[in-house]
Amino acid sequence: MNSRDPLANTEFPLKPRPHKHAPQRFRTIWISDVHLGTSGCQAKRLLEFLKATESDKLYLVGDIVDGWQLKRRWYWHQTHNDVVQLVLKKAKKGTKVIFVPGNHDEAVRQFIGLDFGGIKIRDEHVHTTANGKRMLVLHGDRFDGVIACAKWLAYVGDSLYTMILKFNQVYNGWRARAGLPYWSLSQYLKLKVKNAVSYISSFEQALAAEARKQGVDGVICGHIHKPEIRDIDGILYCNDGDWVESLSALVEDQSGELRLVDWHEVMLRWEQSQFAPEDDACPVPA
């Protein structure tokens, strides 16, 4: 089968590795909005990210598999299988994997409270960081007014978003050939269109309010594909982004600090660590 990964021919310029170097080690990693089962999913990049990192806990914060799109048209690239297999392998080797389903993989919610293959399925979860912060982890779709009040409109919006992503693939293929960096139309529209900005702000405020209601220090979510860490009236709001456009994740280091990373940053460190001494390769940033 010919590859349909949008960036399948865009290789990260890794040189031959003179030794097997250690992956970057984090206490916790959060990823969401992977959308396996769609041509827009950057599964190959996620696979590289997962191979280049290790963690005690790995949270899958919803929309890992896109059931909405799979119902319309079946698409499943080999790299999508590889991602699933690698996550299962990590769970088998001792990584604690917690899967919090989202709206696109809502079919999994019938299994909330169960464990499969070392993966815990939970509706939401409170994570305690190394420095004692209690963070509510949930996908966030139930705080989306469109999904809560007019799910049909969410389906229409999803179809339009898919069309924009296909345009992005063609347009960015041309930009790559011209030596220009990646540019996201949908991210641009989110930041420029007043209603979209208002929607994002309302979503963030609603999540912060839920965290305050539950008496925790902050909230970690996905859903809106906008990576963010910021304080909202004393509540730490964190969104881990997505693996369709931003290629981002939220990580916790051994001291409990939370920060956002992206595929390019992690792969750059991975490349640099090839030539570092074995005993100090890939230190986790403080």
C-alpha positions in Angstrom: 0.0 0.0 0.0 1.3 3.5 -0.8 1.8 5.7 2.2 -0.9 8.3 2.8 0.8 9.9 5.8 0.8 13.6 4.9 4.5 14.0 5.9 5.6 10.5 5.0 8.2 11.8 2.6 9.4 14.5 4.9 12.2 12.8 6.9 13.8 14.3 9.9 17.5 14.6 9.1 18.8 12.0 11.5 22.4 10.8 10.9 23.5 7.1 11.5 23.6 6.5 15.3 27.1 5.5 16.5 25.5 4.0 19.7 22.2 3.2 21.1 21.3 6.3 23.1 18.7 6.6 25.9 15.4 8.2 25.2 14.4 11.3 27.1 12.9 10.4 30.4 9.9 12.1 31.9 7.8 11.4 34.9 4.5 11.8 32.9 3.5 12.4 29.3 0.0 13.5 28.2 -1.1 13.3 24.5 -4.5 13.7 22.9 -6.3 14.3 19.7 -4.2 11.8 17.6 -7.2 10.9 15.4 -5.9 7.5 14.2 -8.1 6.5 11.3 -7.8 9.7 9.4 -5.4 10.8 6.7 -4.6 14.0 8.7 -3.2 12.0 11.6 0.6 12.5 11.9 1.0 8.9 13.1 4.6 8.6 11.9 5.6 11.7 13.9 3.9 10.4 17.0 5.6 7.0 16.5 9.0 8.8 16.4 8.0 10.8 19.5 7.0 7.7 21.5 10.2 5.9 20.6 12.3 8.9 21.6 10.6 9.3 25.1 9.9 7.2 28.1 7.7 8.0 31.1 6.4 6.4 34.3 2.9 7.4 33.3 1.4 8.0 29.8 -2.1 9.6 29.6 -4.1 9.3 26.4 -6.5 12.2 26.8 -9.1 11.4 24.2 -9.7 11.3 20.5 -6.9 8.8 20.1 -9.0 6.9 17.4 -11.4 8.9 15.3 -14.6 6.8 15.2 -16.5 9.6 13.5 -14.3 9.5 10.4 -14.0 5.7 10.4 -17.8 5.4 10.2 -17.8 7.6 7.1 -14.8 6.1 5.3 -12.4 3.4 6.4 -8.8 4.5 6.5 -6.1 2.8 8.6 -2.4 3.2 7.6 0.2 0.8 8.9 1.7 3.5 11.0 -1.6 3.7 12.9 -1.2 0.0 13.8 2.4 0.7 14.9 1.3 3.5 17.3 -1.2 1.2 19.0 1.3 -1.6 19.2 4.0 0.6 20.7 1.6 2.0 23.4 0.6 -1.6 24.3 4.3 -2.5 24.4 5.0 0.4 26.8 2.2 -0.7 29.0 3.6 -4.3 29.1 7.0 -3.0 30.0 5.7 -1.1 33.0 4.5 2.3 31.8 1.2 3.1 33.6 -1.2 4.0 30.7 -4.4 5.8 31.4 -6.9 6.3 28.6 -9.5 9.0 29.0 -11.8 8.7 26.0 -13.0 11.8 24.1 -16.0 12.5 21.8 -14.4 10.9 18.7 -13.6 7.7 20.5 -16.8 7.9 22.7 -17.6 4.2 22.0 -14.8 3.3 24.4 -16.7 5.0 27.2 -18.8 1.9 27.7 -15.7 0.4 29.2 -14.9 3.1 31.7 -13.6 1.7 34.9 -12.1 -1.4 33.2 -8.5 -2.3 32.4 -7.4 -3.8 29.1 -3.9 -5.0 28.3 -2.5 -2.9 31.1 -4.4 0.2 30.0 -6.8 1.8 32.5 -9.9 3.4 31.0 -11.2 6.3 33.0 -13.8 9.0 32.4 -11.5 11.5 34.3 -8.6 11.1 36.6 -6.8 13.2 39.3 -3.0 13.2 38.8 -0.7 14.3 41.5 2.6 15.8 40.3 5.9 15.3 42.0 5.6 18.7 43.7 2.2 17.9 45.1 -0.2 19.6 42.6 -3.4 17.8 42.0 -4.4 18.0 38.3 -7.8 17.0 36.9 -7.3 15.1 33.7 -10.2 14.9 31.2 -10.8 15.3 27.5 -13.0 18.3 27.8 -15.7 17.7 25.2 -18.6 17.8 27.7 -17.6 21.5 28.3 -18.0 22.2 24.6 -21.3 23.9 24.1 -21.6 22.8 20.5 -21.3 19.1 21.3 -23.5 19.4 24.4 -26.3 21.3 22.7 -26.0 20.6 19.0 -24.0 17.5 18.2 -25.1 17.6 14.5 -23.3 20.9 14.2 -20.2 19.3 15.7 -20.4 16.7 12.9 -20.7 19.5 10.3 -17.7 21.3 11.8 -15.7 18.1 11.8 -16.3 17.6 8.1 -15.3 21.2 7.3 -12.1 20.8 9.5 -11.2 17.7 7.5 -11.6 19.6 4.3 -9.3 22.4 5.7 -6.7 19.7 6.6 -6.7 18.3 3.1 -6.1 21.7 1.7 -3.3 22.1 4.3 -1.6 18.9 3.0 -1.6 20.1 -0.6 -0.6 23.7 0.2 2.2 22.6 2.6 3.5 20.1 0.1 4.0 23.1 -2.2 5.6 25.1 0.6 8.0 22.2 1.4 9.1 22.0 -2.2 9.7 25.7 -2.1 11.8 25.4 1.1 9.2 27.1 3.3 8.1 26.0 6.8 4.8 24.4 7.6 1.9 26.8 8.0 -1.5 25.8 9.4 -4.7 27.4 8.0 -6.9 26.1 10.7 -4.7 27.5 13.5 -4.6 30.8 11.7 -8.4 30.9 11.4 -8.8 30.0 15.1 -6.6 32.9 16.1 -8.0 35.4 13.7 -11.8 34.7 13.7 -13.4 36.5 16.6 -16.0 33.8 17.3 -13.3 31.1 17.4 -11.2 33.0 19.8 -14.3 33.6 22.0 -15.1 29.8 21.8 -11.6 28.9 23.0 -11.7 31.4 25.8 -15.1 30.1 27.0 -13.9 26.5 26.8 -10.8 27.3 28.9 -12.8 29.2 31.5 -15.3 26.3 31.8 -12.5 23.8 32.4 -10.9 26.0 35.0 -14.3 26.4 36.8 -14.7 22.6 36.9 -11.2 22.2 38.4 -12.1 24.8 41.0 -15.4 23.0 41.7 -13.5 19.8 42.3 -11.0 21.4 44.6 -7.9 20.6 42.6 -5.0 22.8 41.6 -5.4 22.6 37.8 -6.8 20.8 34.8 -5.2 19.0 31.9 -7.3 18.5 28.7 -7.3 18.2 25.0 -10.2 18.6 22.5 -9.7 22.0 21.0 -6.2 21.3 19.4 -4.6 24.4 21.0 -1.6 23.6 23.2 -1.6 26.0 26.2 -0.4 26.4 29.7 -1.7 29.4 31.6 -3.1 30.5 34.9 -6.8 31.2 35.0 -7.8 32.9 38.3 -5.5 30.7 40.3 -6.2 27.5 38.4 -3.4 26.0 36.2 -5.0 25.3 32.8 -3.0 22.9 30.5 -4.0 21.7 27.1 -1.7 19.1 25.5 -2.5 20.1 21.9 -2.9 17.5 19.2 -1.1 15.2 16.7 -2.8 16.5 13.6 -1.2 20.0 13.4 0.7 21.1 16.5 2.4 17.7 17.1 2.6 18.6 20.8 2.5 16.9 24.2 2.4 18.0 27.8 5.2 16.5 30.0 6.1 16.5 33.7 9.7 16.3 34.7 11.0 14.6 37.8 10.6 17.7 39.9 6.9 18.1 39.0 7.3 20.9 36.5 4.8 20.9 33.6 5.7 22.1 30.2 4.8 21.7 26.5 7.0 20.0 24.0 6.6 19.3 20.3 7.8 16.6 17.9 10.6 18.9 16.4 12.0 19.7 19.8 12.1 16.1 21.0 13.6 14.8 17.7 16.3 17.5 17.8 17.3 16.4 21.3 17.2 12.8 20.1 19.5 13.6 17.3 21.9 15.6 19.5 22.1 12.8 22.0 23.6 10.5 19.4 26.9 12.2 19.9 26.7 12.8 23.6 28.5 10.5 26.1 26.5 7.5 27.1 26.3 8.5 30.8 24.8 12.0 30.2 22.7 11.6 27.1 19.3 13.2 27.0 19.0 14.9 30.4 15.5 16.0 31.3 15.3 19.8 31.4 14.7 21.3 34.8 
